[in-house]
Amino acid sequence: MVFGVIMSAGLPFVGKLADRVGSARVMFWAATGTIMLGVPLFTLLNQSPNLPTMIGIELVLGVLATAYFAPMPAIMSAMFPVQIRTTGLSLGYNIGVTVFGGFAPFIVTFLIGTTGSLLVRGYYLVAVAALSLCSIVVSRRVFQQR
């Protein structure tokens, strides 16, 4: 619920910021923040698994996710010509969400069982954010996104 409230309230403000400074810049810093904070946040959660800690972590991750997802439709729509924009957006977004989000519980559970470390959740988040960061860098160069 905390995450949803943050996203609902923050999306218009982050969208306005992205219009001013550029979608790719906002997404770049959101992905960078996720890379820097992913493992420390899950370390904190492992050390102190209580409600205030969980809410605090949700607040931080909610702000980062909002900063990433608010400008995403603008940057993705600019990647596709008008004739195939709806198909490109639909396939690009849904395949990514299915592979990296939908299978995340299975992948993370497998990795926790294999390694025995609960920090795998943070490492998975960092790995996905790093892949996203690479995608943003490519979109800035190939599609002249700012």
C-alpha positions in Angstrom: 0.0 0.0 0.0 2.9 2.4 0.8 4.4 1.7 -2.5 1.2 2.4 -4.4 0.5 5.6 -2.5 4.0 6.9 -3.3 3.7 6.1 -7.0 0.2 7.5 -7.3 1.2 10.8 -5.5 4.6 11.1 -7.1 4.0 10.2 -10.8 2.8 13.7 -11.8 5.7 15.5 -10.1 8.3 13.1 -11.6 6.6 13.4 -15.0 6.9 17.2 -14.8 10.6 16.9 -13.8 11.2 14.5 -16.7 9.6 17.0 -19.1 12.0 19.7 -17.8 15.3 17.8 -17.6 14.7 14.8 -19.8 13.2 11.3 -19.3 16.4 9.5 -19.7 18.2 11.6 -17.1 15.5 11.0 -14.5 15.5 7.2 -15.3 19.3 7.2 -15.3 19.5 8.6 -11.7 16.7 6.3 -10.5 18.5 3.2 -11.8 21.8 4.5 -10.4 20.1 5.0 -7.0 18.7 1.5 -7.1 22.1 0.1 -7.9 23.7 1.9 -5.0 20.9 1.2 -2.4 19.6 -2.2 -3.4 21.9 -4.4 -1.3 22.2 -2.0 1.7 18.4 -1.8 2.0 18.1 -5.6 2.0 21.0 -5.9 4.4 19.1 -3.5 6.7 15.9 -5.5 6.2 17.7 -8.7 7.1 19.2 -7.1 10.3 16.0 -5.5 11.4 12.9 -7.2 10.0 10.3 -5.0 11.7 7.4 -2.9 10.4 9.1 0.6 10.7 12.1 -0.8 8.8 9.9 -2.3 6.1 7.9 0.9 5.7 11.1 3.0 5.4 12.5 0.6 2.8 9.2 0.8 0.9 9.4 4.6 1.0 12.9 4.6 -0.5 12.2 1.9 -3.1 8.9 3.6 -3.9 10.5 6.9 -4.7 13.2 5.2 -6.9 10.5 3.2 -8.7 8.4 6.3 -9.2 11.4 8.2 -10.6 12.0 5.3 -13.0 8.5 4.4 -14.1 7.0 7.9 -14.5 9.1 8.9 -17.6 9.1 5.4 -19.0 6.1 5.7 -21.4 7.6 8.9 -22.9 11.0 7.4 -23.6 9.6 4.1 -24.9 7.1 5.8 -27.2 9.9 7.8 -28.8 11.7 4.6 -29.7 9.0 3.4 -32.1 7.6 4.9 -35.3 4.0 5.9 -35.2 2.9 3.0 -37.4 4.1 0.3 -34.8 4.2 2.3 -31.6 1.3 0.5 -29.8 2.7 -2.9 -30.7 6.2 -1.9 -29.8 5.3 -0.5 -26.5 3.0 -3.4 -25.6 5.5 -6.1 -26.5 8.6 -4.3 -25.1 7.0 -3.5 -21.8 5.1 -6.7 -21.2 8.0 -9.0 -22.2 10.3 -7.1 -19.8 7.8 -7.2 -17.0 7.0 -10.9 -17.5 10.7 -12.0 -17.7 12.2 -9.8 -15.0 9.2 -9.2 -12.7 7.0 -12.2 -13.2 9.7 -14.8 -12.8 11.5 -12.8 -10.1 9.9 -14.8 -7.2 10.9 -18.1 -8.8 14.4 -16.9 -9.6 15.0 -15.3 -6.2 13.6 -18.3 -4.3 15.9 -20.6 -6.4 18.9 -18.5 -5.7 18.1 -18.2 -2.0 17.8 -22.0 -1.8 21.0 -22.5 -3.7 23.2 -19.8 -1.9 21.4 -19.7 1.4 21.7 -15.9 1.4 18.7 -13.6 1.8 20.7 -10.8 0.2 20.0 -12.4 -3.2 16.9 -10.3 -3.3 19.1 -7.1 -3.2 21.5 -8.5 -5.7 18.7 -9.4 -8.1 17.3 -5.9 -7.8 20.8 -4.4 -8.5 21.3 -6.7 -11.5 18.0 -5.7 -13.1 18.7 -2.0 -12.3 22.1 -2.4 -14.0 20.5 -3.9 -17.1 18.0 -1.0 -17.1 20.9 1.5 -16.8 22.6 -0.1 -19.8 19.3 0.2 -21.7 18.9 3.8 -20.8 22.5 4.6 -22.0 21.8 2.9 -25.3 18.5 4.7 -25.7 20.2 8.0 -25.1 22.8 7.3 -27.8 20.7 5.5 -30.4 17.4 7.4 -30.0 18.8 10.7 -28.9 16.8 10.7 -25.7 17.7 13.3 -23.1 
